[in-house]
Amino acid sequence: MSILCPFCDRRAFEDNLIFESANFLVFPTKGQVTEGYLLIVPKRHTICFGELTTSEIEEFTEVKVKITDALLQTYGQRPIFFEHGIVGQTVKHAHIHAVPTNTDLFSKIQSDFPDYQKITSFEALQATFQREGPYLYYENALGEMFIFHIFKWPQYLRLVLADTMGVPERGDWRKMDQVLDKQLVFETWRKLKPIL
């Protein structure tokens, strides 16, 4: 565990924590592109979800179902999920983004990165990472999962999401309006904490 890693230091997000399992933490992320934007973070310091163990993947799958149900119940939309998978991460600790939205990013990602594969499980993501290395993971609101093979592009999917949703100023979490961001984080926590 790195002392410099903000996801290893619970003090960095403890007040916003909405759910915890044996191996995962869930909390609203800084840089709320939209209310309800969450991060699912393994407690163990690892670089990406492709490095998770089989038992961690099984637990993550259960956590993901719980988060999907909570976001659907609260916001009326199934979430999309994505991970930069060591490509373009701004925090070098695995984390998957969960965002309640009807926005589909597939066609934009595919136009930028045509080399992709459709997968049916996180075990396939794990195998692809072990075999091929860096990836970008995207799951649409229908649960279709894709791995894109890309080069480093910091915050790529955050930027695409914000632009597609018509709020490009929220794409870079470091530059987002801090007052608005704190308000959205609080509302996300307030609405989801009681049901999770």
HUHURA-V247802 format. One record per run of one state. SS is the DSSP state (h for helix, s for strand, l for the rest). FROM is the first residue (numbers start at 0). TO is the last residue. If there is no record, write none. Layout:
[[SS	FROM	TO] [SS	FROM	TO]]
//
This chain:
[[l	0	8] [h	9	11] [l	12	12] [h	13	15] [s	16	19] [l	20	22] [s	23	27] [l	28	36] [s	37	41] [l	42	47] [h	48	50] [l	51	52] [h	53	74] [l	75	77] [s	78	82] [l	83	94] [s	95	99] [l	100	104] [h	105	111] [l	112	114] [s	115	118] [l	119	120] [h	121	131] [l	132	134] [s	135	138] [l	139	143] [s	144	147] [l	148	154] [h	155	163] [l	164	166] [h	167	169] [l	170	176] [h	177	192] [l	193	195]]
//
